[in-house]
Structure formats: C-alpha cells, structure tokens
Amino acid sequence: MVKACCVISCHNQHRRGNRISNGLRFFCFPAWKQHLGSQVSELTKRRRMTWVAAVRRKTITFNNISRNTLVRSQHFHKVSKPAYEMLECDPDWVPSLHLGHTEVKATLPGQFNWNTRRLQSVTGDHAAPAPLDVAGQRLMDEAATADDASQMDDADSSYNTAEQQECHLCSCRRAEINCLLEENRRLKEELAQKKMDEDSFKDDDAKVKYYTGLPCLALLMGVLKQLLPCLPQTGRKLSPFQMLLSTLMRLRMNLPIQHIAYLFSVDRKTVSTTFRDTVGTMFKHLKPLVHWPERHCMQATMPHQFIEASGNRVAVIVGCFEIRIERASNLKARAQTFSHYKHQHTLKYLLGITPRGSISFISQGWGGRVSDKHVTENSGLLNKLLPGDLVLADRGFDIRDRVGLTCAEVKIPAFTRGRSQLDAKDLEATCRIAHLRVHVERVIGCVRTKYTILNGIVPVSMLLPCQGEDMTFLDKIVTVCCALTNMCPSVVIMKP
C-alpha cells in the first residue's frame, strides 16, 4: 500500500515549492488566501480542507501543516500535478489516487469534461479550460458506470443551481456598476458647474455679466485672446482663463484675496501675484480703449441735444471722483490725501467723456486735498483741446483762463456773485449745461457700480509707484476699469 504523503527534509538541491526527488514531484498543501477577496478566500479555504480530508493523517490538520509535509505527484491523474485552484471541477483539484483508503472517491474526469463542454455551449466561450486529451477522455468515458452517470446528473443539477446563483450575482453587480457610473456622470456634471472654467460659463451670459461686468462670453473670450500671448505663467496652477476671471472677479466684486484662493483651490500668494501681473497686462493692452476721438468723428456722432444747446463744438465733459484709501503713516502724505469734502483720506481722478458717453480721458491719481481746477490744469487734458472746442464742467472747474490759451472755451454753471438769484438768461443757460453735464456723473457712477473695488478702502500697498514707472498700481486699476466700461453699452443713450 502506498502512503498518502511523504515528509522529507529541505536539502539544498531541492526546489522550493515543487520539489523533485528520484523522478517524483512533491507539492505543498494549498495555502488559504485571505487577502484576495471573499470568493477567493472561501475557495482556497475549501480546497485546503479537502486536501486535509483526502490525505487523512492524524498529524495533519487545517491549521497544523508543516512546510515539509508534501504530496507526491502520483496521487494526481494528468501531468502528475495539481490543477489550477479556480478549476474546482477538475479531477486534480484535490489528490485522489493511491491514497491508501477507499472512503473518498476520486472526482471523475468525464464529469469535468462534460461540465466544461456544457459551459462552453451555454456561454459561447471557447476559451474555457481545455478538457482532457481525447484518448484519455475516451478511456474514462468507456469506463464510466451507471453510478457515475447518476453522480453526473447530481453534479449537473448542483451546477445549474450554482450557475443560477452566479447569474443572479452578476446581475446585481451589473446593476450596481451602472448605478455607480450614473452617479459618477452626475458628479462630474456638478463639478463642472462649480469649477470656474470656460465650460461653466457656456451659454450663460448672465453669469458672465455677474462675475466680470462684461455683457457676454464672446466678449470675455475676445479679451482673453488679446491678452493670452502676454499673460504670465503661474506653474499652470491657474489656466489663462482662470487668471483673467479671478482678476475680473476681484475688480468687479472687490472679493478678498483669501476668498478667491478658496474658490480656485490655490494658495493666497498665487492669487495675489496673478492679480497684480494680470492687471499690468490688461493695462498695456486695454489702455488704448480710453481714446480721445478725432474732431470729425466726434462731430459726426454728436447727439442732437448737444447740437441744440451748443452746436457741434462740445469736445469733452469733465468731472472728478475720489477713491477712499488707507491712512498713511507719513504725515506729509496724510496731509496731502485728506479730503475736506469727503472728510477722509482719498485719491482724486479726473475723468472726461464724449457726448456719446464713452470715456475719453482718465488722469493719474492726485491727493484728495488738491482742487479740481489744479487737477484739470496739470493732468494733460488741456493739451488735447483744439481751437474752438467746448468743455462742459461743474462750478469747481474755473479754468477759463487756461482753456482760453488754447483758443477753446469752457462752460460752467453761472454764479450768483452776491445776487439773490440768477437772471433768467443765466438760469436757462445753467439748466441747459447741467442737463448735459450730468452725463459724466452717470458714467462715473456706472464705473464705480460695475467695478466695486473703486468703492472700497484701497490699501497703501496699491499707492506705491510701480517699478520703473511713474504711476501707481491703483492708477492702472482705474484705467482698466474705465477701458472695460467702454467695452459695455453706454449708460448715455441719445439719438444722433
């Protein structure tokens, strides 16, 4: 009688795992694989238990198997080695020959081949495990008895039950996969809507206007195309579109740097650097939009209200506005920036518009203590006037003498000069001028409403001169805001 297994020592010439000695091969007991999923764990555990039951040695238990306890190759049917662990129907899935006892019957090879052919016919999978060789199959099929046939029927019924359970499991998994795919698609759409990029602004001009002040996405993309070659690189933390968008959002809503950093999932320093660099690029490319038109172009588009009041001579309507700033630590700077009119520290800008309502001139910032007359005389606006031009202004712009040197004229509301009231003629002229001059206040209000960074308190860091330039960073911001306002429909709507 042949013994069920051999216990040998690990000699140096033996191979690890499958060892060869005197022409025989020896195999270790299968391991219980617990880290490859529940199905693999259950299958490998069942196989190890089956091997222990087939060998039937008192010293061998499921949890007590020495590494030197091996099973000889003669205990298997084909090619003298165990079958692949996933082929549970294979006759060599467990040792069954020459075990020294007859209580455990070997799995019939014919049953395995018949089940394999049945699985191929049902699933159409021709890559199923290959059956036994033809000669061996014929011999085993001829040796099958009626008992074997009944066992095959029982195995067939159990196989059908297992197949149904497997198909049900596959259906459940397929349904779960489809559910996960749908959830993944929905989450991607929600993420795209919350992500601040081009796709989230498509077909939504209202969203573009809310965040940027520009009327439509086409205009925003046109500005981006113009700026794209000169936009600074930020290590690709922000795309060029996001760089422009974050800058416009800060100008438009005066959002804190940290808030924008959270919106775009970047650090605070990246947002601060991007804002300063992008404003500088926008200033260079958009400054020409604040353009003083030629006289013949202005006269050709003069609204009839101006023609009726003053002919076609009106060249510009001027007005000043002030921006609040932080209190400087330097006493001299503090004195120069304090505005008695606003009762706080400000910077003053002179703005000029055409009769059609577009911004044609914007000065650099002056301390809030400076008068409107001084700003007008020293900002460079008078150098753009031609002989015969007419300037409309408020009472604070008493610049007749300086304007007269250019052979131009300025109209301001009349003064009472100690009189109790104006004459009828002066009153009519004052009303006519005020009715036209009010448009500059509307444009100033539009700029400050559209880009609310001009309404907040500007930090001192924005008032420092830019490197190598004679203007401050706030000067660039004001110019960019005026240029962007010129790209939008004018608040002054008049018929030519």
Long-range contacts (C-beta under 8 A, 24 or more apart in sequence): 1-100, 2-74, 2-98, 2-100, 3-100, 4-55, 4-56, 4-57, 4-71, 4-75, 4-95, 4-99, 4-100, 5-55, 5-57, 5-60, 5-69, 5-70, 5-71, 5-72, 6-70, 6-72, 7-66, 7-68, 7-69, 7-70, 8-68, 8-70, 9-68, 10-67, 10-68, 18-81, 19-70, 24-72, 24-73, 24-74, 25-72, 25-73, 25-80, 25-81, 26-70, 26-71, 26-72, 26-73, 27-70, 27-71, 27-73, 27-81, 27-82, 28-67, 28-69, 28-70, 28-71, 29-60, 29-65, 29-69, 29-71, 30-82, 30-85, 43-85, 43-86, 43-88, 44-85, 46-88, 47-85, 47-88, 47-93, 47-94, 50-93, 50-94, 51-94, 51-95, 53-104, 54-94, 54-95, 54-96, 54-99, 54-104, 55-95, 55-99, 56-99, 56-101, 56-104, 71-95, 74-98, 75-99, 77-106, 77-109, 78-109, 78-132, 78-133, 78-136, 84-129, 87-112, 87-129, 89-115, 89-116, 89-155, 89-159, 90-129, 108-140, 108-144, 108-148, 108-151, 108-152, 109-136, 109-137, 109-140, 110-137, 110-140, 110-141, 110-144, 110-148, 110-152, 111-148, 111-151, 111-152, 111-155, 113-137, 114-152, 115-155, 115-156, 115-159, 118-156, 118-159, 122-163, 196-242, 196-245, 196-246, 196-263, 196-264, 197-239, 197-241, 197-242, 198-241, 211-245, 211-248, 211-249, 211-252, 211-253, 212-245, 212-248, 212-249, 212-252, 213-248, 213-251, 213-252, 213-450, 213-451, 213-484, 213-485, 213-488, 214-248, 214-484, 214-487, 214-488, 215-488, 215-489, 219-487, 220-244, 220-248, 223-286, 223-487, 226-285, 227-278, 227-281, 227-282, 227-285, 230-281, 230-284, 230-285, 231-277, 231-278, 231-281, 232-274, 232-277, 232-278, 232-281, 234-270, 234-273, 234-274, 237-266, 237-270, 238-264, 238-266, 238-270, 238-274, 243-274, 243-278, 244-278, 246-271, 246-274, 246-275, 246-278, 247-274, 247-275, 247-278, 247-279, 247-282, 248-484, 250-275, 250-453, 251-451, 251-453, 251-477, 251-480, 251-481, 251-484, 252-450, 252-451, 252-452, 252-453, 253-452, 254-452, 254-453, 254-455, 254-456, 276-473, 279-473, 279-476, 279-477, 279-480, 280-466, 280-476, 282-480, 282-483, 283-476, 283-479, 283-480, 286-479, 286-480, 286-483, 286-484, 287-479, 287-483, 289-483, 289-486, 289-487, 290-359, 290-360, 290-361, 290-362, 290-479, 290-482, 290-483, 290-486, 291-360, 292-360, 292-361, 292-384, 293-354, 293-360, 295-386, 295-389, 298-354, 298-355, 301-355, 301-356, 301-496, 302-355, 302-496, 303-355, 303-356, 303-494, 303-495, 303-496, 304-494, 304-495, 304-496, 305-435, 305-436, 305-494, 306-355, 306-436, 309-432, 309-433, 309-435, 309-436, 310-390, 310-392, 310-411, 310-436, 311-390, 313-388, 313-389, 313-390, 313-409, 314-355, 314-389, 314-390, 314-391, 314-392, 314-436, 315-385, 315-386, 315-389, 315-390, 315-391, 315-408, 316-352, 316-353, 316-354, 316-360, 316-361, 316-381, 316-384, 316-385, 316-389, 316-391, 316-392, 317-352, 317-353, 317-354, 317-355, 317-391, 317-392, 317-393, 317-436, 317-437, 317-439, 317-440, 318-350, 318-351, 318-352, 318-361, 318-376, 318-381, 318-391, 318-392, 318-393, 318-397, 318-440, 319-350, 319-351, 319-352, 319-393, 319-394, 319-437, 319-440, 319-441, 319-444, 320-348, 320-349, 320-350, 320-351, 320-372, 320-375, 320-396, 321-348, 321-349, 321-351, 321-444, 321-448, 322-346, 322-347, 322-348, 322-349, 322-368, 323-347, 323-349, 323-365, 323-454, 323-458, 323-474, 323-478, 324-456, 324-457, 324-458, 325-457, 325-458, 325-459, 325-460, 325-463, 326-457, 326-458, 326-459, 326-460, 328-460, 328-463, 333-367, 335-369, 336-367, 336-368, 336-369, 336-370, 337-367, 337-368, 337-369, 338-368, 338-369, 339-368, 339-369, 340-369, 341-368, 342-368, 344-368, 347-458, 347-463, 347-474, 348-372, 348-375, 349-478, 350-375, 350-376, 350-379, 350-381, 351-440, 351-443, 351-444, 351-447, 351-482, 352-381, 352-440, 353-439, 353-440, 353-443, 353-492, 355-436, 355-439, 355-494, 356-490, 356-492, 356-494, 357-439, 357-442, 357-443, 357-490, 357-491, 357-492, 357-493, 357-494, 358-486, 358-490, 359-443, 359-447, 359-482, 359-483, 359-485, 359-486, 362-478, 362-479, 362-482, 364-471, 364-472, 364-475, 365-463, 365-472, 365-474, 365-475, 365-478, 371-396, 372-396, 372-397, 373-397, 373-398, 373-399, 376-402, 377-402, 382-406, 382-408, 392-433, 392-436, 392-437, 392-440, 393-437, 394-437, 439-492, 442-491, 442-492, 443-485, 443-490, 443-491, 443-492, 445-491, 446-485, 446-491, 447-481, 447-482, 447-485, 450-481, 450-484, 450-485, 450-488, 451-481, 451-484, 451-485, 453-477, 453-481, 454-478, 454-481
